[in-house]
Amino acid sequence: MDLDQLHTFLEIVRLKSFSKAAQTCFRTQPAISAQVRQLEQETNTPLFDRLGTRISLTPAGRIFAEYAEQILDLRRRAQDAINELERVPRGELVIAANEATCIYVLPKVFSQYREDFPNVQLLVDRSYGARVVEAVTDNQADFGITQLPVTEKKLQVVRIYSDEIMLLLPPDHPLAGAAEVTPRELVSHPLLMPKSGTTRSRLNTWLEPVEDSIQISMELDSTEMIKRFVMAGLGISFLAASNCEEEVSAGRLAVASLGPEPMERRLGLIYRKDKALSKAAIGFIEVILKHASSEKIAAEPRTPAVKAK
């Protein structure tokens, strides 16, 4: 049985006439009768008593009519809820991103979104690197924010943020005053390396000329741990400039560009190309792009500093 058959059945009950129901349903009377016969075959019982030109519900028909009304009422309520969702978006959006990105890059985006869409809950799936791409591809997250490039063809990729991966040092370190540093200048210093991810891969490539000489003292998977350990004098490390602005401004840490060219970090918003976007999802894209155009999101990287000779 389908919803159209239930509507026809209830029209017959309301009008107590097959011919009148045929008119209101814009069907012929034989078509109406065929729908009722199909319902009776599926329920395996007569639904109407036919007494000449008069009809009445059988006991089974009265029970069926109650449930048919409930089913069509649920359908109307479901449609009303969907219409209301488009008018006042509700529900939740799942954003896959690493902790540092959410703390240092996106707080204003999240704040603005909550102001614009107070009935939508933002859930953050704390993920790293390839796991962000996987979460979005597998439809476990609506959006992902991850370091570019992303080559998965199922995903739409929008660049939203750009800054620089920099050398992170204690303020009294011998290299703290340098405008930029080369891999060879780090050979005699213990390094605290990111444990994994795109940044680690890029640093490995940058350090290749001296890979047999460098001293990796620790591998860490937390931005906060990296900063604390560098401040404690346990080594020097590498971090996105936006992730340590507060400590550098306060004089607790120092930074230097990586030479001979700055190492740009680009973040992108990713989502499935084939996924229907709700009004809430479209709103999130609009908010994040608004911030991308108005602040330093999507800013160009600094030009390389030139060392004084």
Residue pairs with C-beta under 8 A, 6 or more apart in sequence:
1 38
1 39
1 42
3 71
3 72
3 75
4 35
5 35
5 38
5 39
6 68
6 71
6 72
7 25
7 72
8 21
8 25
8 27
8 32
8 35
8 36
9 35
9 36
9 39
9 47
9 64
9 65
9 68
10 65
10 68
10 69
10 72
11 21
11 24
11 25
12 18
12 21
12 32
12 36
12 48
12 55
13 57
13 61
13 65
14 21
15 21
15 24
16 54
16 55
16 56
17 55
18 29
18 32
18 33
18 36
18 55
19 29
21 32
22 28
22 29
22 31
22 32
25 32
36 47
36 48
39 47
39 64
40 46
40 47
43 60
43 64
45 58
45 60
46 58
46 60
46 61
47 57
47 58
47 60
47 61
47 64
48 55
48 56
48 57
48 58
48 61
49 55
49 56
49 57
49 58
57 65
84 90
85 91
85 278
85 279
86 279
88 119
89 117
89 119
89 120
89 278
89 279
89 280
89 283
90 119
90 120
90 280
91 119
91 120
91 121
91 278
91 280
92 120
92 121
92 122
92 123
93 120
93 121
93 122
93 123
93 142
93 143
93 280
93 281
93 284
94 123
94 124
94 125
94 135
94 140
94 141
94 142
94 143
95 102
95 122
95 123
95 124
95 125
95 141
95 142
95 143
95 144
95 145
96 124
96 125
96 127
96 131
96 132
96 135
96 136
96 140
96 141
96 143
96 144
96 145
96 146
97 106
97 124
97 125
97 126
97 127
97 132
97 144
97 145
97 146
98 126
98 127
98 128
98 129
98 132
98 146
98 197
99 126
99 222
99 223
100 223
100 240
100 243
101 145
101 267
102 110
102 124
102 145
103 223
103 243
104 223
104 240
104 242
104 243
104 245
105 145
105 161
105 242
105 267
105 297
106 145
106 288
108 291
108 295
109 287
109 288
109 291
110 122
112 287
112 290
112 291
113 120
113 122
113 283
113 284
113 287
114 120
114 122
116 283
116 287
117 280
117 283
117 284
120 280
120 283
125 135
125 140
125 141
127 135
127 141
127 144
128 196
128 197
128 221
129 146
129 147
129 196
129 197
129 198
132 141
132 144
132 145
132 146
132 270
133 144
133 146
133 150
133 152
133 155
133 270
134 140
135 141
135 144
136 142
136 143
136 144
136 155
136 270
136 271
136 272
137 152
137 154
137 155
137 272
139 272
139 275
142 271
142 275
142 281
142 284
143 269
143 270
143 271
143 281
143 284
144 269
144 270
144 271
145 160
145 267
145 268
145 269
145 270
146 198
146 267
146 268
146 270
147 197
147 198
147 199
147 265
147 266
147 267
147 268
148 157
148 159
148 266
148 267
148 268
149 266
150 157
150 268
150 270
152 270
154 272
154 273
154 274
155 270
155 271
155 272
155 273
156 270
156 271
156 272
156 273
157 268
157 269
157 270
158 268
158 269
158 270
158 285
158 289
159 266
159 267
159 268
159 292
159 298
160 267
160 268
160 269
160 288
160 289
160 291
160 292
160 297
160 298
161 242
161 266
161 267
161 292
161 297
161 298
162 264
162 265
162 266
162 267
162 297
162 298
162 299
162 300
162 301
163 240
163 241
163 242
163 264
163 265
163 296
163 299
163 301
164 240
164 241
164 257
164 262
164 263
164 264
164 265
164 301
164 302
165 199
165 202
165 203
165 238
165 239
165 240
165 241
165 258
165 263
165 264
165 265
166 238
166 239
166 240
166 241
166 244
166 255
166 256
166 257
166 258
166 263
167 175
167 181
167 186
167 236
167 237
167 238
167 255
167 256
167 257
167 258
168 226
168 227
168 230
168 236
168 237
168 238
168 239
168 244
168 253
168 254
168 255
169 175
169 176
169 230
169 236
169 253
169 254
169 255
169 256
170 176
170 230
170 231
170 233
170 236
170 253
170 254
171 251
171 252
171 253
171 254
173 236
173 254
175 181
175 185
175 186
175 189
175 236
175 256
176 254
176 256
177 254
178 185
178 256
179 256
179 257
179 305
179 306
179 307
180 256
180 257
180 258
180 259
180 260
180 262
180 304
180 305
180 307
181 256
181 257
181 258
181 259
182 259
182 260
183 206
183 207
183 208
183 209
183 210
183 214
184 209
184 210
186 207
186 210
186 214
186 236
187 210
187 213
187 214
187 215
188 215
189 215
189 235
189 236
190 215
190 216
190 217
190 234
190 235
190 236
191 214
191 215
191 216
191 217
191 235
191 236
191 237
192 217
192 218
192 219
192 220
192 226
192 229
192 230
192 234
192 235
192 236
192 237
193 200
193 203
193 216
193 218
193 219
193 220
193 237
193 238
194 200
194 203
194 219
194 220
194 221
194 226
194 237
194 238
195 219
195 220
195 221
196 221
199 238
199 240
199 265
202 263
203 238
204 211
206 258
206 263
207 214
217 234
217 235
218 229
218 234
218 235
220 226
220 229
220 237
223 239
223 243
226 237
226 239
227 239
227 243
227 244
227 247
227 253
229 235
229 237
230 236
230 237
230 253
231 247
231 252
231 253
238 258
239 255
240 265
241 255
244 253
244 255
247 253
248 254
248 255
257 302
257 304
257 305
259 304
259 307
260 304
261 304
262 301
262 302
262 303
262 304
264 301
269 285
269 288
271 277
271 281
271 285
277 285
288 297
291 297
292 298
